[in-house]
Amino acid sequence: MVARKTVCLRRLGGNRKGEERVGRFFANRKVTKEKLVAGWSSLTGAACAGRHVLLIEDRSEVKFPTTAQRRRGPRLRRGKLSAR
């Protein structure tokens, strides 16, 4: 995730076989978010040792309002797009 800068399984795997491999990895009961974060935290702690670090926290949320109609997509009627 860090090396490829993505959380998308398809991009993490690189190809279909890799996507399945990554999916099986995350589906494993022994793989937990706590263990993943702990692993990354130990690497981050070592990288920051002896340095001044500025931490900026962003808690903003992006919401994309949608309606049931837009989720279904536009419909064609007599060759024209209609609202329903």
C-alpha positions in Angstrom: 0.0 0.0 0.0 2.8 2.4 0.9 5.0 1.5 -2.1 2.2 1.6 -4.6 0.4 4.5 -2.9 -3.1 2.9 -3.2 -5.6 0.8 -1.3 -7.2 -0.6 -4.5 -6.8 -4.4 -4.6 -6.4 -4.4 -8.4 -3.6 -1.8 -8.3 -1.9 -3.4 -5.3 -1.8 -6.8 -7.1 -0.6 -5.4 -10.4 -2.5 -8.0 -12.4 -5.4 -10.5 -11.9 -3.2 -13.1 -10.2 -1.7 -10.5 -7.9 -5.2 -9.1 -7.1 -6.3 -12.5 -6.0 -3.2 -12.9 -3.9 -3.7 -9.6 -2.2 -7.4 -10.4 -1.6 -6.5 -13.7 0.0 -4.0 -11.9 2.2 -6.5 -9.4 3.5 -9.2 -12.1 3.9 -6.9 -14.1 6.3 -8.1 -14.0 9.9 -4.6 -13.4 11.1 -4.3 -10.1 9.2 -5.9 -7.3 11.2 -5.9 -3.6 10.9 -4.3 -3.3 14.3 -1.4 -5.5 13.2 -1.0 -3.6 9.9 -1.0 -0.2 11.8 1.5 -1.6 14.4 3.9 -2.7 11.6 3.7 0.7 9.9 4.0 2.5 13.2 7.3 0.7 14.1 8.8 1.7 10.7 7.6 5.3 11.1 9.0 5.5 14.6 12.4 4.4 13.4 12.3 6.8 10.5 11.4 9.8 12.8 13.9 9.0 15.6 16.0 12.0 16.4 14.1 14.3 14.1 11.7 17.2 14.6 8.3 16.1 13.1 5.3 18.2 12.2 2.1 16.3 12.3 -1.0 17.7 10.5 -4.3 15.9 11.0 -7.0 16.2 8.4 -10.4 15.1 9.5 -12.3 16.5 6.6 -14.9 14.3 4.9 -15.8 14.3 1.3 -19.4 13.4 0.6 -20.9 12.9 -2.8 -24.7 13.4 -2.5 -26.6 11.2 -4.8 -30.2 10.1 -5.5 -31.6 6.7 -6.2 -32.3 7.9 -9.8 -28.6 8.8 -10.4 -27.4 5.5 -9.0 -29.5 3.7 -11.6 -28.2 5.9 -14.3 -30.1 7.7 -17.1 -32.6 5.8 -19.2 -33.2 6.1 -22.8 -36.8 6.9 -24.1 -37.4 7.2 -27.8 -33.7 7.9 -28.4 -33.6 10.7 -25.8 -32.2 10.7 -22.3 -35.0 11.0 -19.7 -34.9 11.8 -16.0 -36.6 8.5 -15.2 
